[in-house]
Amino acid sequence: MNLAALDNDLNRRGFLSPSIDFVRENFRAIYTKSFEGAEAASDAAQRSMMEAGVDWHEPHMLAALVFLQRAVRSCQAAVILCERGLVVDAQTVTRSASEALFHGVALLNDPSVFSRIARQCDIDEKKQAEAMIRTLSEKGLTDQNITDLTEVIRRGEGDAPGFSTHDAARVAELMPIYDTLYRGLSGVASHATFRSMDSSFQVTDEQVALITGPTDHHLEFTLGLVESCLGIATKTFQKSFVLSCDIQGQNSSGSQT
């Protein structure tokens, strides 16, 4: 496909264009090393996750496993987005991955935060329920809707502390990741800030052009962040969860005695 035809197809259908496969192949050829590094980290995390064993009677361990699984999945999604030139979107997903990572590791470091994470959910739902009653009470909410929302508000009342992402990063002992990756990607990707517009413009001495299609701006940097998150996830699986192969080995040893 020539460049003019590619541009025309992308302009017409955006990232849903079949031509995005050409972009993917091109970016992978140019940034082979970075993609291979991220994929190797993903393979290691995926393997450790699938081998992880957990006591199903320990709620904090189950919750930690789910959060870590979400971190791995989000990192894999970020790689897929990078392949297609959706780098800012990949950064947004990577930030979400780090948030899940903080909570998963925090639960392993201090199981008592399980109740605070649950409490934070009640606090957040209370705020939403109050807002819904305030803005929608005259726009179709039934009496039963209001009763249900009032119950949600009741659950969130009280002074018991919740558990912020900052709290999670602190308990997880991952504040360097919070202060760099998490905070940094807030402004350049996740939130609607002027700083987040940088990757949408191509500025030269002659003109300012809007970038509407695939871009490799900060692509390698983003894949590096993904690789870092996956590395932490892998170490956490291996350190904190009994691997299924170890369980099988123990069972085999037991049957021989």
C-alpha positions, 0 to 999 in steps of 0.5 A: 500500500502506498503512503497516499492510499494509507493516509486516505484510508486512515483519514476515512476510518481512523483506527478502525481502518484495516490499514492499521495492520500495516502500521502495526507491522511497520512500528514493530519493524522499527521498534523491534527491541522495545516490543520484544522487551515488553513482550518478554516481560509480559510472557514472564508475568503471564507464566508466573500468574498462571502458575500462582497458587492461592488459599481460596479461604484468604480473601486478601490473597484472592483480591491481591491476585485479581489486582495483579491480574488486572495489572498484567492484562492492562500492560498487555493492552498497552502493548497492543495500543502501542502497536497501533500508534495509540501511544497516549491511550497506552499510557492511560492504560499503563497508569491504570495498570500501576494503580492495580499493582499498588493495591495488589502489592499493598494487600500482600504487604498488609492484609488489614488494608482489605477492609479499608479498600472495601470502605473506599468503595462505599465512600465513592459509591456514597458520593455517586448516589448523592450526586444522582439524587441531586441531579436526577431526582426530577428526571425520572428517578422512581421512589424505589430508585431513591430508596436504593440510592439512600441505602447506598448512601447509608453504607458510606456514612461514618468516619472510618478511613478509606484507602486512596491510591497514594495509600496503596502505593505507600503500603506497597512500598512503590512510592517511586513508581507513584511519584514518577509513572502514576503522577506523570501519566496523569498529566500527559495522558489520563486527564484532559490537560493542555500538557496531554495535547502535546502528542496531538500536534506536530509543530514546525517553523512553518505550521502547526498540524493536528495529528489524528492518526497513528504516532510513535511519539514516546512509543519506546518510553511507554513500552519501557514503563510497561516493562517495568510494571510487568517486572514488578508483577512477576517478582510479586507473583514469585515472592508472594504466591505458592506456584502450582509447580511447587505444590505439585512437587510437594505432593509428589514428594509426599506420595513417595514417603 
